[in-house]
Amino acid sequence: MNPDVYFESNVLPEMIQYLEEHQNIGLISPKICFPNGEIQYLCKRYPSVLLLFARRFLPRWLQFTLKKRMDWYEMRETGYDKIMNVAYLSGALCSSGENI
């Protein structure tokens, strides 16, 4: 974990307790936000080859043409305010925008 990561003192104990109570859980993450409070959309569905290509190679200004698909891939419609089943989680970004 990078030194610029911080969280409330109750986060890890609550996650551990949840895992102990739900033995079938294989993946867990708290809601992760940037320092300005904006959500980092780290929960993912399985992407198409087109989405993987677009996220990696298209400039941001052109990615808007696939916004609905990108939002679906990042599960944005869920609001990230409840426990949900996800296919996988991606790494978080630190405040400088680098992957951690």
CNS distance restraints for C-alpha pairs under 8 A (distance, minus, plus):
assign (resid   1 and name CA) (resid   5 and name CA) 6.89 0.50 0.50
assign (resid   1 and name CA) (resid 100 and name CA) 7.14 0.50 0.50
assign (resid   2 and name CA) (resid  94 and name CA) 7.80 0.50 0.50
assign (resid   2 and name CA) (resid 100 and name CA) 6.84 0.50 0.50
assign (resid   4 and name CA) (resid  94 and name CA) 6.77 0.50 0.50
assign (resid   4 and name CA) (resid  95 and name CA) 7.28 0.50 0.50
assign (resid   5 and name CA) (resid  94 and name CA) 7.07 0.50 0.50
assign (resid   7 and name CA) (resid  11 and name CA) 6.81 0.50 0.50
assign (resid   9 and name CA) (resid  13 and name CA) 7.93 0.50 0.50
assign (resid  10 and name CA) (resid  14 and name CA) 6.04 0.50 0.50
assign (resid  11 and name CA) (resid  15 and name CA) 6.22 0.50 0.50
assign (resid  11 and name CA) (resid  30 and name CA) 7.34 0.50 0.50
assign (resid  12 and name CA) (resid  16 and name CA) 6.11 0.50 0.50
assign (resid  13 and name CA) (resid  17 and name CA) 6.07 0.50 0.50
assign (resid  14 and name CA) (resid  18 and name CA) 6.10 0.50 0.50
assign (resid  15 and name CA) (resid  19 and name CA) 6.21 0.50 0.50
assign (resid  15 and name CA) (resid  28 and name CA) 7.48 0.50 0.50
assign (resid  15 and name CA) (resid  29 and name CA) 7.88 0.50 0.50
assign (resid  15 and name CA) (resid  30 and name CA) 7.72 0.50 0.50
assign (resid  16 and name CA) (resid  20 and name CA) 6.20 0.50 0.50
assign (resid  17 and name CA) (resid  21 and name CA) 6.23 0.50 0.50
assign (resid  18 and name CA) (resid  22 and name CA) 6.04 0.50 0.50
assign (resid  19 and name CA) (resid  23 and name CA) 6.01 0.50 0.50
assign (resid  19 and name CA) (resid  25 and name CA) 6.43 0.50 0.50
assign (resid  27 and name CA) (resid  88 and name CA) 7.74 0.50 0.50
assign (resid  29 and name CA) (resid  89 and name CA) 7.91 0.50 0.50
assign (resid  31 and name CA) (resid  39 and name CA) 7.48 0.50 0.50
assign (resid  31 and name CA) (resid  40 and name CA) 7.89 0.50 0.50
assign (resid  31 and name CA) (resid  80 and name CA) 6.84 0.50 0.50
assign (resid  31 and name CA) (resid  81 and name CA) 7.82 0.50 0.50
assign (resid  32 and name CA) (resid  39 and name CA) 6.12 0.50 0.50
assign (resid  32 and name CA) (resid  40 and name CA) 5.63 0.50 0.50
assign (resid  32 and name CA) (resid  41 and name CA) 7.91 0.50 0.50
assign (resid  32 and name CA) (resid  42 and name CA) 7.87 0.50 0.50
assign (resid  32 and name CA) (resid  92 and name CA) 7.54 0.50 0.50
assign (resid  33 and name CA) (resid  37 and name CA) 5.37 0.50 0.50
assign (resid  33 and name CA) (resid  38 and name CA) 5.32 0.50 0.50
assign (resid  33 and name CA) (resid  39 and name CA) 4.29 0.50 0.50
assign (resid  33 and name CA) (resid  40 and name CA) 5.15 0.50 0.50
assign (resid  34 and name CA) (resid  38 and name CA) 5.33 0.50 0.50
assign (resid  34 and name CA) (resid  39 and name CA) 6.34 0.50 0.50
assign (resid  34 and name CA) (resid  40 and name CA) 6.53 0.50 0.50
assign (resid  34 and name CA) (resid  93 and name CA) 7.86 0.50 0.50
assign (resid  34 and name CA) (resid  94 and name CA) 7.48 0.50 0.50
assign (resid  34 and name CA) (resid  95 and name CA) 6.37 0.50 0.50
assign (resid  35 and name CA) (resid  95 and name CA) 6.55 0.50 0.50
assign (resid  40 and name CA) (resid  92 and name CA) 7.18 0.50 0.50
assign (resid  40 and name CA) (resid  93 and name CA) 7.71 0.50 0.50
assign (resid  41 and name CA) (resid  74 and name CA) 5.71 0.50 0.50
assign (resid  41 and name CA) (resid  75 and name CA) 7.43 0.50 0.50
assign (resid  41 and name CA) (resid  76 and name CA) 6.91 0.50 0.50
assign (resid  42 and name CA) (resid  74 and name CA) 6.64 0.50 0.50
assign (resid  42 and name CA) (resid  89 and name CA) 5.41 0.50 0.50
assign (resid  42 and name CA) (resid  90 and name CA) 5.07 0.50 0.50
assign (resid  42 and name CA) (resid  91 and name CA) 6.89 0.50 0.50
assign (resid  42 and name CA) (resid  92 and name CA) 6.89 0.50 0.50
assign (resid  43 and name CA) (resid  74 and name CA) 5.82 0.50 0.50
assign (resid  43 and name CA) (resid  75 and name CA) 6.43 0.50 0.50
assign (resid  43 and name CA) (resid  86 and name CA) 6.11 0.50 0.50
assign (resid  43 and name CA) (resid  87 and name CA) 7.61 0.50 0.50
assign (resid  43 and name CA) (resid  88 and name CA) 6.21 0.50 0.50
assign (resid  43 and name CA) (resid  89 and name CA) 4.77 0.50 0.50
assign (resid  43 and name CA) (resid  90 and name CA) 6.68 0.50 0.50
assign (resid  44 and name CA) (resid  73 and name CA) 5.57 0.50 0.50
assign (resid  44 and name CA) (resid  74 and name CA) 4.80 0.50 0.50
assign (resid  44 and name CA) (resid  75 and name CA) 6.19 0.50 0.50
assign (resid  44 and name CA) (resid  86 and name CA) 6.27 0.50 0.50
assign (resid  44 and name CA) (resid  87 and name CA) 6.05 0.50 0.50
assign (resid  44 and name CA) (resid  88 and name CA) 5.48 0.50 0.50
assign (resid  44 and name CA) (resid  89 and name CA) 5.86 0.50 0.50
assign (resid  44 and name CA) (resid  90 and name CA) 7.20 0.50 0.50
assign (resid  45 and name CA) (resid  72 and name CA) 7.64 0.50 0.50
assign (resid  45 and name CA) (resid  73 and name CA) 5.06 0.50 0.50
assign (resid  45 and name CA) (resid  74 and name CA) 6.65 0.50 0.50
assign (resid  45 and name CA) (resid  75 and name CA) 7.00 0.50 0.50
assign (resid  45 and name CA) (resid  86 and name CA) 6.54 0.50 0.50
assign (resid  45 and name CA) (resid  87 and name CA) 5.28 0.50 0.50
assign (resid  45 and name CA) (resid  88 and name CA) 6.83 0.50 0.50
assign (resid  46 and name CA) (resid  73 and name CA) 6.97 0.50 0.50
assign (resid  46 and name CA) (resid  87 and name CA) 6.55 0.50 0.50
assign (resid  46 and name CA) (resid  88 and name CA) 7.92 0.50 0.50
assign (resid  47 and name CA) (resid  51 and name CA) 6.03 0.50 0.50
assign (resid  47 and name CA) (resid  52 and name CA) 6.58 0.50 0.50
assign (resid  47 and name CA) (resid  73 and name CA) 6.16 0.50 0.50
assign (resid  48 and name CA) (resid  52 and name CA) 6.46 0.50 0.50
assign (resid  49 and name CA) (resid  53 and name CA) 6.10 0.50 0.50
assign (resid  50 and name CA) (resid  54 and name CA) 6.03 0.50 0.50
assign (resid  51 and name CA) (resid  55 and name CA) 6.00 0.50 0.50
assign (resid  51 and name CA) (resid  66 and name CA) 7.95 0.50 0.50
assign (resid  51 and name CA) (resid  69 and name CA) 7.51 0.50 0.50
assign (resid  51 and name CA) (resid  70 and name CA) 6.91 0.50 0.50
assign (resid  52 and name CA) (resid  56 and name CA) 6.25 0.50 0.50
assign (resid  53 and name CA) (resid  57 and name CA) 5.78 0.50 0.50
assign (resid  53 and name CA) (resid  58 and name CA) 7.35 0.50 0.50
assign (resid  54 and name CA) (resid  58 and name CA) 4.87 0.50 0.50
assign (resid  54 and name CA) (resid  63 and name CA) 6.56 0.50 0.50
assign (resid  55 and name CA) (resid  63 and name CA) 7.33 0.50 0.50
assign (resid  58 and name CA) (resid  62 and name CA) 6.23 0.50 0.50
assign (resid  58 and name CA) (resid  63 and name CA) 6.14 0.50 0.50
assign (resid  59 and name CA) (resid  63 and name CA) 6.37 0.50 0.50
assign (resid  60 and name CA) (resid  64 and name CA) 7.15 0.50 0.50
assign (resid  63 and name CA) (resid  67 and name CA) 6.62 0.50 0.50
assign (resid  66 and name CA) (resid  70 and name CA) 6.07 0.50 0.50
assign (resid  67 and name CA) (resid  71 and name CA) 5.93 0.50 0.50
assign (resid  68 and name CA) (resid  72 and name CA) 6.20 0.50 0.50
assign (resid  69 and name CA) (resid  73 and name CA) 6.15 0.50 0.50
assign (resid  70 and name CA) (resid  74 and name CA) 6.26 0.50 0.50
assign (resid  71 and name CA) (resid  75 and name CA) 6.06 0.50 0.50
assign (resid  71 and name CA) (resid  76 and name CA) 5.33 0.50 0.50
assign (resid  71 and name CA) (resid  77 and name CA) 7.34 0.50 0.50
assign (resid  72 and name CA) (resid  76 and name CA) 6.35 0.50 0.50
assign (resid  72 and name CA) (resid  77 and name CA) 7.11 0.50 0.50
assign (resid  75 and name CA) (resid  79 and name CA) 7.97 0.50 0.50
assign (resid  76 and name CA) (resid  80 and name CA) 7.21 0.50 0.50
assign (resid  78 and name CA) (resid  82 and name CA) 7.92 0.50 0.50
assign (resid  91 and name CA) (resid  99 and name CA) 6.25 0.50 0.50
assign (resid  91 and name CA) (resid 100 and name CA) 5.86 0.50 0.50
assign (resid  92 and name CA) (resid  99 and name CA) 5.81 0.50 0.50
assign (resid  92 and name CA) (resid 100 and name CA) 5.46 0.50 0.50
assign (resid  93 and name CA) (resid  97 and name CA) 5.30 0.50 0.50
assign (resid  93 and name CA) (resid  98 and name CA) 5.26 0.50 0.50
assign (resid  93 and name CA) (resid  99 and name CA) 4.49 0.50 0.50
assign (resid  93 and name CA) (resid 100 and name CA) 5.70 0.50 0.50
assign (resid  94 and name CA) (resid  98 and name CA) 5.57 0.50 0.50
assign (resid  94 and name CA) (resid  99 and name CA) 6.40 0.50 0.50
assign (resid  94 and name CA) (resid 100 and name CA) 6.45 0.50 0.50
